Amino acid sequence: MEALLPFAEPNTVQDPKPLPYLCHDDAFTFNINLFVSVKGEAMKEAATICKSNFKYMYWTMKQQLAHHTVNGCNVRPGDLLASGTISGPDPDSFGSMLELSWKGSKTVDLGEGETRTFLKDGDEVTLTGYCEGSGFRVGFGPCAGTILPAL
């Protein structure tokens, strides 16, 4: 978290106001550029299908942690906490295929004659992200996986 502090931004205004145990005034929303690309088996190049930003999160990570543990769930150093889908305000910033394809009613153009409403077996999905400051960029490296057929 210390490495992200230079990229902190004011928290999203929450309406209605959360319960007191979830309220905090310190900036804990982060300007992290996020991208998702898909490459079908027959494709030469991956297509970027989502450009979003972590700053669009409604709940801060502090709020998510507090909510997660308020009923006694144990959290220990080294545990990973996932934020969930990170969707922005525009259609190209929607964070899931369900949103991008509007529940399967619209196709997502991948180029090279490929479209999707949902992911297919053999599709490679890559997530990347970075923060940017004056003259420097801190990246997270790619996280990639291939959709395999059900057993």
MINU-803555 format. One line per 2 residues: number of its first residue (from 1); their letters; for each residue y, z, x of N, C-alpha, C, CB. Coordinates in Angstrom, 1 decimal, padded with zeros to 4 digits. Glycine has a CB too. Layout:
! residues N
NUM	A	Y/Z/X/Y/Z/X/Y/Z/X/Y/Z/X | ...;
***
This chain:
! residues 151
1	ME	-001.2/000.0/000.8/000.0/000.0/000.0/001.3/000.0/000.9/000.0/001.2/-000.9 | 001.2/000.7/002.0/002.3/000.7/002.9/002.8/-000.7/003.3/002.0/001.6/004.2;
3	AL	001.8/-001.6/003.6/002.2/-002.9/004.0/002.9/-003.7/002.9/000.9/-003.7/004.4 | 002.7/-003.3/001.6/003.3/-004.0/000.5/004.7/-003.5/000.1/002.4/-003.9/-000.7;
5	LP	005.1/-002.3/000.6/006.3/-001.7/000.2/007.6/-002.6/000.5/006.5/-000.4/001.0 | 007.6/-003.4/001.6/008.8/-004.3/001.7/008.9/-005.3/000.6/008.7/-005.0/003.1;
7	FA	007.9/-005.5/-000.2/007.9/-006.5/-001.2/008.0/-005.9/-002.6/006.6/-007.4/-001.1 | 008.3/-004.6/-002.7/008.4/-003.9/-003.9/009.6/-004.4/-004.7/008.5/-002.4/-003.7;
9	EP	009.4/-004.5/-006.0/010.5/-004.9/-006.9/010.6/-003.9/-008.1/010.3/-006.3/-007.5 | 011.7/-003.9/-008.8/011.8/-003.0/-009.9/010.7/-003.2/-010.9/013.2/-003.1/-010.7;
11	NT	010.2/-002.1/-011.5/009.1/-002.2/-012.5/009.5/-002.9/-013.7/008.6/-000.8/-012.8 | 008.6/-003.5/-014.4/008.8/-004.2/-015.7/009.3/-003.2/-016.7/007.5/-004.9/-016.2;
13	VQ	010.3/-003.5/-017.5/010.8/-002.7/-018.6/009.7/-002.6/-019.6/012.1/-003.2/-019.2 | 009.2/-001.4/-019.9/008.1/-001.3/-020.9/008.6/-000.8/-022.2/007.0/-000.3/-020.3;
15	DP	008.2/-001.6/-023.2/008.6/-001.3/-024.6/007.4/-001.5/-025.5/009.8/-002.2/-025.1 | 006.9/-000.4/-026.1/007.4/000.9/-026.1/007.2/001.7/-024.8/006.8/001.7/-027.3;
17	KP	008.0/002.7/-024.6/007.9/003.5/-023.4/006.6/004.2/-023.3/009.1/004.6/-023.3 | 005.9/004.1/-022.1/004.6/004.7/-022.0/004.7/006.3/-022.2/004.0/004.4/-020.7;
19	LP	003.5/006.9/-022.4/003.4/008.3/-022.4/003.9/008.9/-021.1/002.0/008.8/-022.7 | 004.4/010.1/-021.1/005.1/010.7/-019.9/004.2/010.7/-018.7/005.4/012.2/-020.2;
21	YL	002.9/010.9/-018.8/002.1/010.9/-017.6/002.0/009.5/-016.9/000.7/011.4/-017.9 | 002.4/008.5/-017.6/002.4/007.1/-017.0/003.8/006.7/-016.5/001.9/006.2/-018.1;
23	CH	004.8/007.5/-016.7/006.2/007.1/-016.3/006.5/007.5/-014.9/007.2/007.8/-017.3 | 007.1/006.5/-014.2/007.6/006.8/-012.8/008.8/005.9/-012.6/006.5/006.7/-011.7;
25	DD	009.7/006.3/-011.8/010.9/005.5/-011.6/010.9/004.7/-010.3/012.1/006.4/-011.5 | 010.1/005.0/-009.4/010.0/004.3/-008.1/009.5/002.9/-008.3/009.2/005.0/-007.0;
27	AF	010.1/001.9/-007.6/009.6/000.5/-007.7/008.2/000.4/-007.2/010.6/-000.4/-006.9 | 007.3/000.0/-008.0/005.9/-000.2/-007.6/005.3/-001.4/-008.2/005.1/001.1/-008.1;
29	TF	006.1/-002.4/-008.4/005.7/-003.8/-008.7/006.0/-004.6/-007.5/006.5/-004.4/-010.0 | 005.1/-005.6/-007.2/005.2/-006.2/-005.9/005.2/-007.8/-006.1/004.0/-005.9/-005.0;
31	NI	006.1/-008.4/-005.3/006.3/-009.8/-005.3/005.2/-010.5/-004.4/007.7/-010.2/-004.8 | 004.1/-010.7/-005.0/002.9/-011.3/-004.4/002.6/-012.7/-005.0/001.6/-010.4/-004.4;
33	NL	002.8/-013.8/-004.3/002.5/-015.1/-004.9/001.0/-015.3/-004.9/003.2/-016.2/-004.0 | 000.5/-015.7/-006.0/-000.9/-015.9/-006.2/-001.2/-017.3/-006.7/-001.4/-014.9/-007.2;
35	FV	-002.4/-017.8/-006.2/-002.8/-019.2/-006.5/-004.3/-019.2/-006.8/-002.4/-020.2/-005.4 | -004.7/-020.1/-007.8/-006.1/-020.3/-008.0/-006.3/-021.8/-008.0/-006.5/-019.7/-009.4;
37	SV	-007.4/-022.2/-007.2/-007.7/-023.6/-007.2/-009.2/-023.8/-007.6/-007.4/-024.2/-005.8 | -009.5/-025.0/-008.1/-010.9/-025.3/-008.5/-011.2/-026.6/-007.8/-011.0/-025.3/-010.0;
39	KG	-012.4/-026.7/-007.3/-012.9/-027.9/-006.7/-014.3/-028.2/-007.3/-013.0/-027.9/-005.1 | -014.4/-029.3/-008.1/-015.7/-029.6/-008.7/-016.6/-030.2/-007.6/-015.5/-030.6/-009.8;
41	EA	-017.9/-030.3/-007.9/-018.9/-030.7/-006.9/-018.6/-032.2/-006.4/-020.3/-030.7/-007.4 | -018.1/-033.0/-007.3/-017.8/-034.4/-006.9/-016.4/-034.6/-006.3/-018.0/-035.3/-008.1;
43	MK	-015.6/-033.6/-006.3/-014.2/-033.7/-005.9/-014.1/-033.6/-004.3/-013.4/-032.7/-006.6 | -013.1/-034.4/-003.8/-012.8/-034.3/-002.4/-011.8/-033.2/-002.1/-012.2/-035.6/-001.9;
45	EA	-010.9/-032.9/-003.0/-009.8/-031.9/-002.8/-009.8/-030.9/-004.0/-008.4/-032.6/-002.7 | -009.5/-029.7/-003.7/-009.4/-028.7/-004.7/-008.0/-028.9/-005.4/-009.4/-027.3/-004.1;
47	AT	-008.0/-028.6/-006.7/-006.8/-028.6/-007.5/-006.3/-027.2/-007.8/-007.1/-029.4/-008.8 | -005.0/-027.0/-007.6/-004.4/-025.7/-007.9/-004.2/-025.7/-009.4/-003.1/-025.5/-007.1;
49	IC	-004.8/-024.7/-010.1/-004.6/-024.7/-011.6/-003.8/-023.5/-012.0/-006.0/-024.6/-012.2 | -003.4/-022.6/-011.1/-002.6/-021.5/-011.5/-001.7/-021.1/-010.4/-003.5/-020.3/-012.0;
51	KS	-000.5/-020.9/-010.7/000.5/-020.3/-009.7/001.2/-019.1/-010.4/001.6/-021.4/-009.2 | 000.8/-017.9/-010.0/001.3/-016.8/-010.7/001.9/-015.8/-009.7/000.2/-016.1/-011.5;
53	NF	002.2/-014.6/-010.1/002.8/-013.6/-009.2/002.5/-012.2/-009.7/004.3/-013.8/-009.1 | 002.1/-011.3/-008.8/001.7/-010.0/-009.2/002.9/-009.2/-009.9/001.3/-009.2/-008.0;
55	KY	004.1/-009.7/-009.7/005.3/-009.0/-010.3/005.3/-009.1/-011.8/006.6/-009.6/-009.7 | 004.4/-010.0/-012.4/004.4/-010.1/-013.8/003.5/-009.1/-014.5/003.8/-011.5/-014.1;
57	MY	002.9/-008.2/-013.7/002.0/-007.2/-014.3/002.8/-006.2/-015.1/001.3/-006.4/-013.2 | 002.3/-005.9/-016.3/003.0/-005.0/-017.2/002.9/-003.6/-016.7/002.5/-005.1/-018.7;
59	WT	001.7/-003.2/-016.3/001.4/-001.9/-015.8/001.4/-001.9/-014.3/000.0/-001.4/-016.3 | 002.0/-000.9/-013.7/002.0/-000.7/-012.2/000.6/-000.2/-011.8/003.2/000.2/-011.7;
61	MK	000.3/-000.3/-010.5/-000.9/000.2/-010.0/-001.0/001.7/-010.1/-001.2/-000.2/-008.5 | 000.2/002.4/-010.0/000.2/003.8/-010.2/-000.2/004.2/-011.6/001.6/004.4/-009.9;
63	QQ	000.3/003.4/-012.6/000.0/003.7/-014.0/-001.5/003.4/-014.2/000.9/002.8/-014.9 | -002.0/002.3/-013.6/-003.4/002.0/-013.8/-004.3/003.1/-013.3/-003.7/000.6/-013.2;
65	LA	-004.0/003.6/-012.1/-004.7/004.6/-011.5/-004.7/005.9/-012.3/-004.3/004.9/-010.1 | -003.5/006.3/-012.8/-003.3/007.5/-013.6/-004.1/007.3/-014.9/-001.8/007.7/-013.9;
67	HH	-004.0/006.2/-015.6/-004.8/006.0/-016.8/-006.3/006.0/-016.6/-004.4/004.6/-017.4 | -006.7/005.4/-015.5/-008.1/005.4/-015.1/-008.7/006.8/-014.9/-008.3/004.5/-013.9;
69	TV	-007.9/007.7/-014.3/-008.4/009.0/-014.0/-008.1/010.1/-014.9/-007.9/009.4/-012.6 | -007.3/009.9/-015.9/-006.8/010.9/-016.8/-007.9/011.6/-017.6/-005.8/010.4/-017.8;
71	NG	-009.0/011.0/-017.8/-010.2/011.6/-018.5/-011.3/012.0/-017.6/-010.8/010.6/-019.5 | -010.9/012.2/-016.3/-011.9/012.8/-015.3/-012.7/011.8/-014.5/-012.8/013.6/-016.1;
73	CN	-012.4/010.5/-014.5/-013.1/009.6/-013.7/-012.8/009.8/-012.2/-012.7/008.1/-014.1 | -013.8/009.9/-011.4/-013.6/010.2/-010.0/-013.1/009.0/-009.3/-014.9/010.7/-009.4;
75	VR	-012.1/009.2/-008.4/-011.7/008.1/-007.5/-011.6/008.7/-006.1/-010.3/007.5/-008.0 | -012.1/008.0/-005.2/-012.2/008.5/-003.8/-011.5/007.5/-002.8/-013.6/008.8/-003.3;
77	PG	-011.1/007.9/-001.7/-010.5/007.0/-000.7/-011.5/005.9/-000.4/-010.2/007.7/000.6 | -011.0/004.7/-000.4/-011.9/003.5/-000.1/-012.3/002.8/-001.4/-013.1/003.9/000.6;
79	DL	-012.2/003.5/-002.6/-012.5/002.8/-003.8/-011.5/001.7/-004.1/-012.4/003.8/-005.0 | -012.0/000.6/-004.7/-011.2/-000.5/-005.0/-010.8/-000.5/-006.5/-012.0/-001.9/-004.7;
81	LA	-009.6/-000.8/-006.8/-009.1/-000.8/-008.2/-008.6/-002.2/-008.5/-008.0/000.3/-008.4 | -009.2/-002.9/-009.4/-008.8/-004.2/-009.8/-007.7/-004.2/-010.8/-010.0/-005.0/-010.3;
83	SG	-006.8/-005.1/-010.7/-005.6/-005.1/-011.6/-006.0/-005.8/-013.0/-004.5/-005.8/-011.0 | -006.9/-006.7/-013.0/-007.2/-007.5/-014.2/-006.5/-008.8/-014.1/-006.7/-006.7/-015.4;
85	TI	-006.5/-009.6/-015.1/-005.8/-010.9/-015.1/-004.3/-010.8/-014.9/-006.1/-011.6/-016.4 | -003.8/-011.6/-014.0/-002.4/-011.6/-013.7/-001.8/-012.9/-014.2/-002.1/-011.5/-012.1;
87	SG	-001.3/-012.9/-015.4/-000.7/-014.1/-016.0/000.8/-014.0/-016.0/-001.2/-014.2/-017.5 | 001.5/-015.1/-015.8/002.9/-015.2/-015.8/003.4/-015.8/-017.1/003.4/-016.1/-014.7;
89	PD	004.7/-016.0/-017.2/005.3/-016.4/-018.5/005.1/-017.9/-018.9/006.7/-016.1/-018.5 | 004.7/-018.7/-017.9/004.6/-020.2/-018.1/003.2/-020.6/-018.2/005.4/-020.9/-017.0;
91	PD	002.9/-021.7/-018.9/001.5/-022.2/-019.0/000.8/-022.4/-017.6/001.5/-023.5/-019.7 | 001.6/-022.8/-016.6/000.9/-023.0/-015.3/000.7/-021.7/-014.5/001.7/-024.0/-014.4;
93	SF	001.2/-020.6/-015.1/001.0/-019.3/-014.5/000.0/-018.4/-015.3/002.3/-018.6/-014.4 | -000.7/-019.0/-016.3/-001.7/-018.3/-017.0/-002.9/-018.0/-016.0/-002.2/-019.1/-018.3;
95	GS	-003.4/-016.8/-016.1/-004.3/-016.3/-015.1/-005.8/-016.4/-015.4/-004.1/-014.9/-014.8 | -006.2/-017.1/-016.5/-007.6/-017.3/-016.8/-007.8/-018.7/-017.4/-008.1/-016.2/-017.7;
97	ML	-009.0/-019.2/-017.2/-009.4/-020.5/-017.9/-009.2/-020.4/-019.4/-010.8/-020.9/-017.5 | -009.5/-019.2/-019.9/-009.4/-019.1/-021.4/-007.9/-019.3/-021.8/-009.8/-017.7/-021.8;
99	EL	-007.0/-018.8/-021.0/-005.6/-019.0/-021.3/-005.1/-020.4/-021.0/-004.7/-018.0/-020.6 | -005.5/-020.9/-019.8/-005.1/-022.2/-019.3/-005.6/-023.3/-020.3/-005.7/-022.5/-017.9;
101	SW	-006.8/-023.2/-020.8/-007.3/-024.2/-021.8/-007.0/-023.8/-023.2/-008.8/-024.3/-021.5 | -006.3/-022.8/-023.4/-005.9/-022.3/-024.8/-007.2/-022.2/-025.6/-004.9/-023.3/-025.4;
103	KG	-008.1/-021.4/-025.2/-009.4/-021.1/-025.8/-010.3/-022.3/-025.9/-009.2/-020.5/-027.2 | -010.2/-023.2/-025.0/-011.0/-024.4/-024.9/-010.5/-025.6/-025.8/-012.3/-024.1/-025.4;
105	SK	-009.3/-025.4/-026.3/-008.7/-026.5/-027.1/-007.9/-027.5/-026.3/-007.8/-025.9/-028.2 | -007.6/-027.2/-025.1/-006.8/-028.1/-024.2/-007.6/-028.3/-022.9/-005.4/-027.6/-024.0;
107	TV	-007.5/-029.4/-022.3/-008.2/-029.6/-021.0/-007.2/-029.3/-019.9/-008.7/-031.1/-020.9 | -007.8/-028.9/-018.8/-007.1/-028.6/-017.5/-007.4/-029.7/-016.6/-007.4/-027.2/-016.9;
109	DL	-006.4/-030.5/-016.2/-006.5/-031.6/-015.3/-006.7/-031.2/-013.8/-005.3/-032.6/-015.4 | -007.8/-031.5/-013.2/-008.1/-031.2/-011.8/-007.8/-032.4/-010.9/-009.5/-030.8/-011.7;
111	GE	-007.4/-033.5/-011.5/-007.3/-034.7/-010.7/-008.6/-035.4/-010.4/-006.6/-034.4/-009.4 | -008.6/-036.5/-009.7/-009.8/-037.3/-009.4/-010.7/-037.6/-010.6/-010.6/-036.5/-008.3;
113	GE	-010.1/-037.6/-011.8/-010.8/-037.9/-013.0/-011.5/-036.7/-013.6/-011.8/-039.0/-012.8 | -011.3/-035.5/-013.0/-012.0/-034.3/-013.5/-011.1/-033.5/-014.4/-012.5/-033.5/-012.2;
115	TR	-011.6/-033.0/-015.4/-011.0/-032.0/-016.3/-011.9/-030.9/-016.6/-010.4/-032.7/-017.6 | -011.3/-029.8/-017.1/-012.1/-028.6/-017.5/-011.5/-028.0/-018.7/-012.3/-027.6/-016.3;
117	TF	-012.3/-027.4/-019.5/-011.9/-026.4/-020.5/-012.4/-025.0/-020.0/-012.3/-026.8/-021.9 | -013.5/-025.0/-019.4/-014.1/-023.9/-018.8/-014.8/-024.3/-017.5/-015.2/-023.2/-019.7;
119	LK	-015.1/-023.3/-016.6/-015.7/-023.6/-015.3/-017.1/-024.2/-015.5/-015.7/-022.4/-014.4 | -017.6/-025.0/-014.6/-018.9/-025.6/-014.7/-019.7/-025.1/-013.5/-018.8/-027.1/-014.7;
121	DG	-021.0/-025.2/-013.6/-021.9/-024.9/-012.5/-021.5/-025.8/-011.3/-023.4/-025.1/-012.8 | -021.4/-025.3/-010.1/-021.1/-026.1/-008.9/-019.6/-026.0/-008.6/-021.5/-027.5/-009.1;
123	DE	-018.7/-025.6/-009.5/-017.3/-025.5/-009.3/-017.1/-024.4/-008.2/-016.5/-025.2/-010.6 | -016.2/-024.7/-007.2/-015.8/-023.7/-006.3/-014.4/-023.2/-006.7/-015.8/-024.3/-004.8;
125	VT	-014.2/-021.9/-006.8/-013.0/-021.3/-007.2/-012.4/-020.5/-006.0/-013.1/-020.4/-008.5 | -011.2/-020.8/-005.7/-010.6/-020.1/-004.5/-009.3/-019.4/-005.0/-010.3/-021.1/-003.4;
127	LT	-009.2/-018.1/-004.6/-008.0/-017.3/-004.9/-007.3/-017.1/-003.6/-008.3/-016.0/-005.6 | -005.9/-017.3/-003.5/-005.2/-017.0/-002.3/-003.9/-016.3/-002.8/-004.8/-018.3/-001.6;
129	GY	-003.3/-015.6/-001.8/-002.0/-014.9/-002.1/-001.3/-014.6/-000.9/-002.3/-013.7/-002.9 | 000.0/-014.5/-001.0/000.9/-014.0/000.1/002.2/-013.4/-000.4/001.2/-015.2/001.0;
131	CE	002.8/-012.6/000.5/004.1/-012.1/000.3/005.0/-012.8/001.3/004.1/-010.5/000.4 | 006.2/-012.9/001.0/007.1/-013.7/001.9/008.4/-012.9/002.1/007.4/-015.1/001.4;
133	GS	008.8/-012.7/003.4/010.1/-012.1/003.7/011.0/-013.1/004.4/009.9/-010.8/004.5 | 012.1/-012.6/004.9/013.0/-013.4/005.7/012.4/-013.9/007.0/014.4/-012.7/005.9;
135	GF	011.9/-015.1/007.0/011.3/-015.7/008.2/009.9/-015.3/008.5/012.1/-015.3/009.4 | 009.2/-014.7/007.6/007.8/-014.4/007.8/007.0/-014.4/006.5/007.7/-013.0/008.5;
137	RV	005.7/-014.5/006.6/004.8/-014.5/005.5/003.6/-013.7/005.8/004.4/-016.0/005.1 | 003.1/-012.8/004.9/001.9/-012.0/005.0/000.9/-012.5/004.0/002.2/-010.5/004.8;
139	GF	-000.2/-013.1/004.5/-001.2/-013.7/003.6/-002.4/-012.8/003.5/-001.6/-015.0/004.1 | -003.1/-013.0/002.5/-004.3/-012.3/002.2/-005.6/-013.1/002.5/-004.4/-011.9/000.7;
141	GP	-005.5/-014.3/002.9/-006.6/-015.2/003.2/-007.3/-015.6/001.9/-007.6/-014.4/004.1 | -008.1/-016.6/002.0/-008.8/-017.1/000.8/-010.0/-016.2/000.3/-009.3/-018.5/001.0;
143	CA	-010.2/-016.1/-000.9/-011.4/-015.5/-001.5/-012.0/-016.6/-002.4/-011.0/-014.2/-002.4 | -013.2/-017.1/-002.0/-013.8/-018.3/-002.6/-015.2/-018.0/-003.1/-013.8/-019.5/-001.7;
145	GT	-015.6/-018.6/-004.1/-017.0/-018.5/-004.6/-017.3/-019.7/-005.4/-017.1/-017.2/-005.5 | -018.6/-020.0/-005.5/-019.1/-021.1/-006.2/-019.9/-020.7/-007.5/-020.0/-022.0/-005.3;
147	IL	-019.6/-021.3/-008.6/-020.3/-021.0/-009.8/-021.7/-021.5/-009.8/-019.5/-021.6/-011.1 | -022.7/-020.6/-009.9/-024.1/-021.0/-009.8/-024.7/-021.0/-011.2/-024.9/-020.0/-008.9;
149	PA	-025.7/-021.8/-011.4/-026.4/-021.9/-012.8/-027.1/-020.5/-013.1/-027.4/-023.0/-012.8 | -027.1/-020.2/-014.4/-027.9/-019.0/-014.8/-029.3/-019.1/-014.4/-027.7/-018.7/-016.3;
151	L	-029.9/-018.0/-014.1/-031.3/-018.0/-013.7/-032.2/-018.0/-015.0/-031.7/-016.8/-012.9;
***
